[in-house]
Amino acid sequence: MKHNILTPEKGRILLSEPFLGDSFFKRSVILLAENTEKGSMGFIVNKPVGYKIHELINDFPEFNADVYFGGPVESNSLFFIHTVPKLVDSNFEIGGGIHYGGNFAKLKSLISLGMIAPDQVRFFAGYSGWDAGQLSFEMEEDSWLVFERPQKLLYMKTESLWGDLLKDSHSELAIWSNYPEDPTQN
């Protein structure tokens, strides 16, 4: 049974279906940054790695911003999205005022000057990527639900984001939003 009314497009959210067993993508919420005939990329926005950015990058100013596991591609590299395109050069808009990338040295300098707040930027170790046709195939397999991006995505509680979005979907899958990850712990 097909669950999606929306198609995956840049700026939309991919929500993993409730029983997707993949260790990287289980209960993932992905902001789709690009979706073309050549492939797709996005960032998992609900899986913090347990470190602040200044704890992972040498000589980064103390900054109360979590780093998230963005996906398994280039997981040793740092990526960022933000809402300050006029301050950070060389970026492109994902949608709704959220931009991807830019001049990292300039971002770091602006943070040290207090000109960028933690809720204006989100950092990722790696990204999620699909080769040409791969995401379409996964959509046919019902691996993902597609949603419009919530306006306040960067401010939402990450620990309950997957379940909250699934519950709000009003689909027949919404009943699974409270299903425990490990049913033996129920």
Residue, then its C-alpha position, 0 to 999 in steps of 0.5 A: m500500500k502506498h503511503n505518500i501523497l507528496t513526492p520527495e523534493k528539496g526542502r521536504i522531510l523524509l521520515s523512515e517507515p516504522f519498521l525500517g531496520d537499517s541501523f543508520f536510518k531507523r526512526s530517522v527524520i531527514l531534511l532533503a537538501e537536494n533531489t535531482e535526476k542525478g541523485s539526492m542528499g539530505f541530513i538526518v536532523n534527529k540524531p545528535v552524536g552527543y558532542k557540541i561542535h567546540e568539543l570536536i573541532n580544535d580551536f572552535p569557540e565554545f558554542n552550545a550547538d550539538v553535532y548530529f549524525g547527518g548520514p553514513v556518507e562522508s561521516n568523517s566530514l562536517f557539514f552545516i545548515h543555517t538561517v543566516p545566508k547574508l552572513v555566511d557566503s557561498n551557500f544555497e537555499i534548501g527552502g523556507g530560509i534554511h541554507y546549506g553550507g558556506n564559508f566555514a572560517k567566516l561562520k567560525s569567526l562570526i560565532s566567536l564574535g557572538m553574531i550567530a546563535p546556536d539556534q541559527v546553525r546545525f552541524f552534521a557529521g556526514y550526510s545521507g545520499w542516494d544515487a540516481g534512481q535509488l530514492s525513487f526505488e526506496m519510495e516504491e518500497d514504502s521505506w519513506l514517508v514524505f512531509e512538508r518541512p515544519q516551519k520550526l524544524l531547527y527548534m523542535k525536540t529531536e528525541s521525539l521528532w520522528g514519533d511526533l511527525l508520524k503521529d501528525s501524519h494522520s496516516e494508518l501508520a500513525i498508530w506506530s508513533n508510540y511503539p517502542e524501539d525495543p518491544t521487549q522493554n515495553 
